[in-house]
Amino acid sequence: MLGAMAAVVIAGGFAGLLWLLLRQRQLGRAARARAERLSGFLLTLSRANRAVLRIDDETALWREACRLCVETGHAVLACVYVVDGTLARRGATAGPAAKVLENVPDPLDLTHPEVQASYTCRALREGRRFVSNDYVLDPLAGRWRSEAVAQGVRAIAWLPLRRAGAVGAVLMLCAPQPGFFDGELLALLDELGDDLSFALDNIDARRAQQAAQQEIAAGRDRFSALFFGAPLPMAIISIRERRIIEVNQALCALYGLDRAELLGSTTASHAYGILPEDRERFYAMLAKEGKVSNLTLRIRDVQGELREAVLNAVRMPYLGEECVLVTSMELGRRAPGDRT
């Protein structure tokens, strides 16, 4: 009798030891799997950071984010839904479980009651992260749950993505194990969401900068066409040095000189042009009023004749220097004091 009892005790002890060993092995596997998940999403986060710097198109950004989440983050499905008015369009997908989306409408009608109750719509509407760590038993799962489960989906997370502070998209990640999205992993996913949101703002900032540069270039082209094609003599002069920065053909014709002979010279270095005393009146008015309006001055032309002209001038930056744009119009009569 005692021998039998001892055998039972020994067998129980062995069974308990075996259970502990199996339990430790299971815990070890779970710990390794968890470590792999964290490592994978750390790599995803690192590569997403690099993508933020090089990608300048949101569609390419969605594709890269989905690809990284599947290839390095161990997701079986990654999908981005982008808000378009009252619709949510599928921006990109990746992963073997993407077949589940074949029967899901695209775009989603965000005004439809069934869609409004979905996690995707709630993440877009409320601007917060949602997690279903046991999607098989989730009472709030939608009517495509059976198809998702058949494709190996066991847990899902929805991350809102912001553009200029407003939620404009949601990243849906599907995992193959229940309980996949623990606290540490969700913290990494929040960082990923912040990085993608930053990328969107960065894309918008680059586009705005490009648009501004294009507008500047277009404005410069328009100015050049008007300046060089104007029938009236025009010049751009540096205020500090009184040096001629640019002239048009009409002014060159007035003085009978080539453009290259005028550029870089000072206004006082020529025997022609505005008479010295009138030139000082011009600069005095410019300094006092910030512009010159309809000022009648005497100009000596290339033949040495004095003629009256009306000058107008406005300040303008040009090639990084404070300049004045001068326009002159001859009155067609000789000035008083003309020797000819």
Secondary structure, DSSP 8 states (H G I E B T S, - for coil): -HHHHHHHHHHHHHHHHHHHHHHHHHHHHHHHHHHHHHHHHHHHHHHHHHHHHH---HHHHHHHHHHHHHHTT--SEEEEEEEETTEEEEEEEESGGGGGGGGS-SSEETTSHHHHTSHHHHHHHH---EEETTGGG-TT--TTHHHHHHTT--EEEEEEEEETTEEEEEEEEEESSTT---HHHHHHHHHHHHHHHHHHHHHHHHHHHHHHHHHHHHHHHHHHHHHHH-SS-EEEEETTT-BEEEE-HHHHHHHT--HHHHTT-BTTSSSSEE-HHHHHHHHHHHHHHSEEEEEEEEEE-TTS-EEEEEEEEEEEEETTEEEEEEEEEEEEEE-TT---
